[in-house]
């Protein structure tokens, strides 16, 4: 890996992260799940940062690379609705009765 932490911190788009880590990816998967992949990646990065105080720059970037691969793979095998990363997937709609709530007397 030839990139630095400073270069990494300037990345914004999902494709930039994949290119930075020289990872192949399916553009269709990224286009459909972009925000979800980045959110999951962010969660994995936070775990790395919280548990790895003594890592040097290269080790940290290697761990981030693995985290991006893992986040991407989650959405190759799953859906955003199944992962429920964002609030909208967890909020119950108001003034809605679901079929499971209807009973016959």
N, C-alpha and C positions, 0 to 999 in steps of 0.2 A: 504494500500500500504506500502510495507516494504522497497522499494528501496530508494536510495538517489539521489540527483542531480549529485553527483560525479560519481555514478554508471551509471546513465543515460547518462552522457556525454561520456562514454566509448563505448556505443553501436554503432554498425555499420550497421549490416544487418537488413532487415525488420523483419525477424523472431525474432531477439533479442528484438526489440521494442515490438512486440506483447507478447512475453514471459515475458518481464519486467513488462508490465501492466496486465499480466495474462488475456489476451484477446484471445478468440477463433477466428480462421480465416480459410478461405478456401485456402489451399496451392496452388491450381490451379489459383485462383484469384491473389494471391501474386506473383506467378511465372510469370504470364503474364503481370502484372502491377507494378512490384516491384519499378522501378525508378519513376514511376508516383505517386504512393502512397507516397513514401518518399519525393518527391518534393512538393506535396500538403501538406503533414504533416509539412514540413519545412516552408511553407508559413503561415500555421495556427499558428505554434509556434512563428513565427516572429510577427504576430498580437498580440498574447498573451504577448510577451515580450515588445512590443511597448506600450501596453495599460495597463499594470499591474505592476507598479513599487513596490507596497507595499505588494505583495503576499509573504507569507512564502513558504518554500520549499515544504511542503505537498500540499498546494493550487496550486502551480505552476505545480507540477507533476500531480495532478488531472485534471487540465486544459489541460495539454499535452496528458493525456490519452483520454480525450474527443476529442481532436484534431485528434489523431490517428484513433479513431473510425470513426470520420467524414470523414477523408481522405480515409480510406478504403471503406466506404460506397459509396463515390463518384464513385469509380471504380467498385463497384458491380452493380451500376445502370447506369453507363455511360462508355464511351470508352476514351482512350487517345486522339484519334483524335478529339472527341467532346470537350475535355477539353483544348487542345492546350497549354499545360504547357511548352513545349520545343520549341525552335526556329525553328526546322525543320518542325513543323506543321504550322508555321505562314509564312514562306518564300514562295513566289510564285516562281515556277520553271522558270528558264530562258529558252528562245527559245522554249516555249511551247504555243500552241494556244488551248484554251479550247473550247469545243463544244458550250458553251454559247456565245463565241466571234465570232462564224461563223454566217454570215447572208447571205441570198440569195437575189440577185438583180433582 
